[in-house]
């Protein structure tokens, strides 16, 4: 779909929703932001929390340490990329808005986002319950008719008066659960679904042969499967890297493929020998359609849709979970910094939280737009 149409549809959803939702019960609308509040779902959260309160307290306590490590990592990564944007030509954006159908695939992106939001907010609610902090409501946040998130609304007075450890447990629970979901989804995909439902096809698949390159001149075509490189079997990425690392211009190599054997005189590129191919070297950790064939009883389109969904569950849970731990209030990372500083040094806490929030917000803007502006 044309990008202008997508932007037009998104703007229409935001503008029309802003006017319509103002008149709807249970919606609180501020500008284009609409919050839908409901008490439905609170009982489910309470039941889950009350079945194993010790487990959930231990879970979130362990998550506090992981959360602060992740906070330092994402802050450092954004800072490093911010500096690169100003000092290195061709530096890429360090942040990308998550918009299904625009910046990520639509349906598998929607599935990934749903897992992020549901598990993130449910975890906040579960820990609030274990810490005896009342939940006033749960709900959805949207820009007009465009959903952008979910939330749980704890009793602010009880949360403010809770112990620092209780606050930290609640704030970190969402992102820590996102990390767990990402790890579980990855392990399930790599070690259960793919081995059970497919057959692995080893080899190096030549995806593209460069126009006018040495390989094309020698007669090699797209889609060939490389078996040996000058007599050396190509069975892994490491093996392919080893046989290609010292290639020199003018050197003659032989590529044996399912299309035949091709002697190639190497060209020169950046002072090194140049073959003129792009290849996918299959390994069991690279879930690529070239490397796996679904069993006959598994619909191919359904299987690869499922793989895409699992991929985006992993990517979005890791990415959004990390991003949410930036020391930027009202993100959970900013609330964590505030929780550990405000009681011992309230004045310093305000300065620190506001300073880190301003720096984090500025870095986000630069990493979103900087490469395109510069």
C-alpha atoms as one frame of an Amber mdcrd trajectory, in Angstrom:
protein
   0.000   0.000   0.000   1.222   3.491  -0.851   2.765   5.227   2.176   0.572
   8.321   1.702  -2.574   6.165   1.861  -1.321   4.560   5.068  -0.649   7.960
   6.652  -4.061   9.186   5.489  -5.833   6.179   7.023  -3.946   6.587  10.315
  -4.797  10.306  10.496  -8.448   9.545   9.740  -8.563   6.969  12.557  -6.983
   9.414  15.006  -9.126  12.432  14.090 -12.475  10.623  13.832 -11.830   8.617
  16.999 -10.942  11.759  18.952 -14.400  13.230  18.305 -16.433  10.019  18.619
 -14.861   8.668  21.817 -15.379  11.933  23.733 -19.057  11.032  24.031 -18.564
   7.378  25.007 -18.939   6.079  28.551 -15.741   4.923  30.354 -13.518   6.924
  27.974 -11.362   9.812  29.161 -10.091  11.857  26.209  -7.234  14.380  26.409
  -6.373  15.803  23.004  -6.033  12.821  20.646  -5.245  10.443  23.537  -8.170
   8.313  24.710  -8.102   6.081  27.807 -10.732   3.391  28.230 -11.226   2.328
  31.878 -12.940  -0.867  33.040 -12.960  -3.128  36.083 -13.302  -6.224  33.890
 -10.228  -8.418  34.225  -9.250  -7.277  37.719 -10.650 -10.469  39.275  -8.573
 -12.629  36.913  -5.421 -10.710  37.876  -6.264 -11.117  41.578  -6.775 -14.886
  41.216  -3.429 -15.341  39.431  -1.607 -13.253  42.068  -3.250 -14.973  45.049
  -2.395 -18.496  43.850   1.378 -18.015  44.174   2.257 -14.703  45.876   5.717
 -15.929  46.971   6.606 -16.894  43.422   5.531 -13.524  42.046   7.470 -11.618
  44.715  10.594 -13.656  43.993  10.054 -13.257  40.245   9.817  -9.466  40.433
  12.632  -9.121  42.988  15.010 -10.966  40.646  13.726  -8.750  37.829  14.857
  -5.575  39.615  18.536  -6.393  39.062  17.901  -7.368  35.429  15.892  -4.182
  34.993  18.686  -1.859  36.126  21.235  -3.704  33.948  18.876  -3.346  30.971
  18.356   0.341  31.817  22.098   1.066  31.676  22.392  -0.939  28.450  19.589
   0.809  26.522  20.705   4.268  27.753  24.304   3.569  26.699  23.222   2.105
  23.334  21.077   5.150  22.515  23.827   7.538  23.656  26.423   5.746  21.526
  24.186   5.835  18.444  23.345   9.502  19.077  27.059  10.338  18.943  27.471
   8.227  15.785  24.651  10.132  14.060  26.580  13.390  14.476  30.054  12.008
  13.787  29.661   9.241  11.198  28.326   9.614   7.680  25.625   7.092   6.890
  24.792   6.276  10.538  21.414   4.561  10.857  18.470   5.434  13.097  18.717
   3.928  16.566  14.950   3.921  17.131  12.019   3.058  14.879   8.317   3.687
  15.624   6.332   0.443  15.799   3.449   0.834  13.318   1.927  -2.411  11.940
   1.675  -2.281   8.172   4.112   0.639   7.965   7.321  -0.105   9.872   6.565
  -3.749  10.723   4.443  -6.425   8.967   0.752  -5.968   9.762  -0.763  -9.211
  11.082   2.326 -10.778  12.658   3.166  -7.336  14.050  -0.299  -7.089  15.622
   0.169 -10.519  17.230   3.566  -9.459  18.587   2.184  -6.204  19.999  -0.741
  -7.975  21.684   1.658 -10.288  23.549   3.760  -7.288  24.625   0.806  -5.317
  25.971  -1.140  -8.159  27.599   1.799  -9.713  29.467   3.376  -6.365  30.338
   0.304  -4.824  31.924  -0.966  -8.054  33.489   2.403  -8.420  35.235   2.111
  -4.907  36.676  -1.337  -5.809  37.967  -0.262  -9.146  39.458   2.613  -7.578
  41.398   0.392  -4.723  42.571  -1.984  -7.319  43.998   0.807  -9.261  45.739
   2.032  -5.973  47.267  -1.511  -5.172  48.529  -1.865  -2.185  46.197  -5.464
  -1.892  45.011  -6.199  -1.861  41.270  -8.796   0.778  40.417  -9.168  -0.207
  36.760  -7.550  -1.724  33.718  -7.894  -0.426  30.203  -6.681   0.473  26.761
  -4.941   3.591  25.486  -5.466   4.816  21.941  -4.898   7.730  19.620  -8.439
   8.129  18.402  -9.459   4.736  17.052  -5.796   3.643  16.821  -4.831   1.397
  19.799  -1.365   2.157  21.158  -1.237   0.368  24.504  -2.833  -1.103  27.574
  -2.549  -0.121  31.232  -3.464  -0.991  34.781  -4.409   1.821  37.149  -3.263
   1.229  40.748  -4.430   3.298  43.671  -1.959   6.199  43.499  -2.063   6.917
  47.232  -1.319   3.294  48.169   1.414   3.100  45.541   3.012   6.326  46.779
   3.021   5.071  50.382   4.300   1.586  49.494   7.838   0.526  50.383  10.562
   1.262  47.846  11.068  -2.458  47.207   7.346  -2.901  46.521   7.386  -0.009
  44.052  10.453  -1.367  42.255   8.880  -4.816  42.003   5.777  -3.390  40.390
   7.570  -1.030  37.992  10.008  -3.664  36.671   7.478  -6.500  36.394   6.168
  -5.553  32.945   9.481  -5.346  31.108  10.922  -8.355  32.933   7.920 -10.426
  31.842   8.455  -9.197  28.264  12.038 -10.520  28.409  10.799 -13.907  29.694
   8.167 -14.129  26.937  10.809 -13.309  24.292  13.161 -16.026  25.598  10.372
 -18.632  25.816   9.105 -17.807  22.314  12.623 -18.116  20.881  13.285 -21.451
  22.605   9.883 -22.820  21.566  10.463 -21.813  17.944  14.053 -23.071  17.620
  13.932 -26.249  19.716  10.322 -27.432  19.430   8.264 -26.130  16.508  10.902
 -25.991  13.768  12.553 -29.393  14.511   9.132 -31.051  14.889   7.403 -29.627
  11.823  10.208 -29.302   9.252  13.199 -30.971   7.633  16.495 -29.065   7.729
  18.158 -28.540   4.338  21.886 -27.729   4.780  23.840 -25.766   2.220  24.689
 -22.298   0.997  21.953 -20.816  -1.149  23.092 -18.176  -3.632  20.250 -15.665
  -3.445  21.641 -13.018  -5.790  24.353 -12.943  -8.458  25.567  -9.381  -9.066
  24.988  -8.037 -12.585  28.272  -7.935 -14.452  30.159  -9.533 -11.565  32.728
 -12.342 -11.925  30.206 -15.041 -10.924  27.682 -13.928 -13.537  30.377 -13.742
 -16.219  31.252 -17.347 -15.349  27.593 -18.363 -15.936  26.349 -18.744 -12.336
  22.670 -17.902 -11.836  20.449 -16.880  -8.919  19.063 -19.757  -6.841  22.034
 -22.121  -7.096  22.945 -24.192  -4.035  26.667 -24.101  -3.292  28.141 -27.440
  -2.149  31.931 -26.953  -2.253  34.237 -23.943  -2.541  37.418 -24.877  -4.432
  37.104 -28.427  -3.119  36.167 -27.446   0.469  32.626 -28.437   1.566  30.512
 -25.461   2.647  28.539 -26.652   5.676  28.375 -23.602   7.962  28.700 -19.822
   8.069  32.032 -20.209   9.857  33.299 -22.517   7.112  32.188 -20.119   4.363
  33.854 -17.202   6.166  37.082 -19.193   6.524  37.409 -20.055   2.822  36.572
 -16.517   1.656  38.555 -14.369   4.117  41.870 -14.304   2.173  40.604 -14.063
  -1.419  42.744 -11.930  -3.734  41.902 -10.121  -6.990  42.759 -12.245 -10.040
  42.640 -15.498  -8.055  40.767 -18.378  -9.713  38.291 -20.304  -7.570  35.804
 -23.049  -8.386  32.232 -23.078  -7.076  30.512 -26.472  -7.239  26.721 -26.087
  -7.192  23.567 -27.975  -8.126  23.758 -26.041 -11.424  27.222 -27.382 -12.174
  30.847 -26.408 -11.567  31.964 -22.818 -12.241  35.613 -21.638 -12.446  35.586
 -17.916 -11.528  38.364 -15.349 -11.887  37.911 -12.927  -8.993  37.480  -9.217
  -9.496  38.544  -6.478  -7.072  36.440  -4.624  -4.512  37.855  -2.580  -1.636
  41.250  -4.218  -2.212  39.916  -7.781  -1.797  38.927 -10.569  -4.124  35.348
 -10.098  -5.378  33.049 -13.000  -6.339  29.789 -11.113  -6.901  27.290 -13.250
  -4.972  25.029 -12.868  -1.944  24.387 -16.155  -0.175  22.376 -17.547   2.727
  24.389 -20.190   4.595  21.932 -22.452   6.386  22.277 -23.222  10.070  19.778
 -24.639  12.538  19.487 -21.274  14.304  18.587 -19.453  11.060  14.891 -20.096
  10.421  14.839 -19.256   6.727  12.476 -20.679   4.052  15.561 -21.700   2.056
  16.854 -23.829   4.913  13.733 -25.636   6.127  11.026 -27.621   4.334   7.741
 -28.094   6.245   6.490 -31.685   6.442   3.770 -32.678   3.999   1.045 -32.494
   6.653   1.943 -28.879   7.544   0.465 -26.129   5.308   3.484 -24.158   4.116
   1.841 -20.718   4.294   0.472 -21.365   7.791   3.863 -22.565   9.042   5.799
 -19.551   7.767   3.116 -17.179   9.066   3.587 -18.797  12.473   7.373 -18.400
  12.219   6.900 -14.717  11.393   4.591 -14.273  14.373   7.102 -15.918  16.727
   9.913 -13.779  15.292   7.995 -10.576  15.995   6.933 -11.767  19.442  10.645
 -12.107  20.236  11.693  -8.825  18.591   8.913  -6.653  20.018   8.999  -8.080
  23.546  12.767  -7.518  23.718  12.723  -4.136  21.998   9.732  -2.583  23.747
  10.688  -4.149  27.081  14.132  -2.547  26.819  12.805   0.784  25.566  10.358
   0.994  28.474  13.301   0.809  30.914  14.846   4.055  29.700  15.215   6.461
  32.686  12.434   8.594  31.227   9.397   9.390  33.354   6.599   8.184  32.980
   8.315   5.080  31.509   8.906   2.353  34.078  12.659   3.037  34.014  12.111
   6.656  35.057   9.743   5.565  37.829  12.357   3.089  39.085  15.002   5.827
  39.308  12.524   8.051  41.145  11.591   5.249  43.574  15.168   4.647  44.745
  16.093   8.322  45.118  13.055  10.326  46.248  12.871   9.244  49.902  16.495
   9.885  50.819  16.989  13.011  48.695  13.675  14.395  47.340  15.155  17.593
  45.880  18.048  15.779  44.203  15.648  13.091  42.981  13.562  15.641  41.068
  16.637  17.111  39.397  18.030  13.668  38.536  14.770  12.266  37.153  14.014
  15.394  35.139  17.569  15.528  33.797  17.650  11.863  32.766  14.160  12.178
  31.270  15.173  15.205  29.194  18.352  13.511  27.953  16.487  10.275  27.139
  13.723  12.123  25.266  16.256  14.147  23.285  18.154  10.964  22.347  14.916
   9.312  21.206  14.098  12.268  18.936  17.625  12.321  17.491  17.635   8.562
  16.902  14.220   8.694  15.228  14.782  11.687  12.964  18.492  12.574  13.088
  19.778  10.386  10.221  17.056  11.649   7.866  17.538  15.324   8.790  21.352
  15.253   8.671
